[in-house]
Amino acid sequence: VTACFDDGRERQFSVSPVLANLLLHLQDKATWRLADLAEATGMPPDTLRKRMVFWTANSVCSETPPPAGQGIGETTYTTIETSAGAPRSQTAADYAMEEDERGAAADDGQEAVIVSYVVGMLTNFKTLPLDRIHNMLKMFVTDPPYTKSLAELRAILDT
C-alpha cells in the first residue's frame, strides 16, 4: 500500500488487509471518532484501537484521547497531512511484537479487574462454583469485555 500526503510525502507499507482497510477509511475522512470508525469497519472498538497503533506509530494519523469521563469510543483519530521531519518507519514485524507486548500488558490489567470482581462476588455469596463465576463475569465485565475461557479463569484464580 502506498500512502500519499498533501506535503508530497509518499510512504510504502506492507500491511494486512485490515490495516489497508483502515487506511482507506482515513483517506475518505480526515477525522474519525473511534466509535464511528468501529461501526464503519465492523470491528469491535478495542480491536480497532489496537490496529490503529500501527498508523499512529507511522505518523499517518494522530490519536486524541477521550475527554475525562468519556468512554474510549470518544477517542479521535486525525490524519496527519504534513510532516515537519521524516517520520520514523515501523515495520510490520515491529508492530506485531509491540502488539504482543501490549496484549500481555492488557491481559495483566484485565486479570486485576477479574480478580476484583471475583472478590466482590465471593464477599456477597461466600461460595460459588467456577462456572457460575465465569458466567457472571461474562455478564458484568464489559469494558474491556470478558473473553476468557473457563480454563483461563481457573489459571488466573489459581495464582
Secondary structure, DSSP 8 states (H G I E B T S, - for coil): -EEE-TTS-EEE----HHHHHHHHHHHH-SEEEHHHHHHHHT--HHHHHHHHHHHHHTTSEEEE---TT--GGG-EEEE----SS------HHHHHHHHHHHHHHHHHHHHHHHHHHHHHHHHHHS---HHHHHHHHHHH-BTTB----HHHHHHHHH-
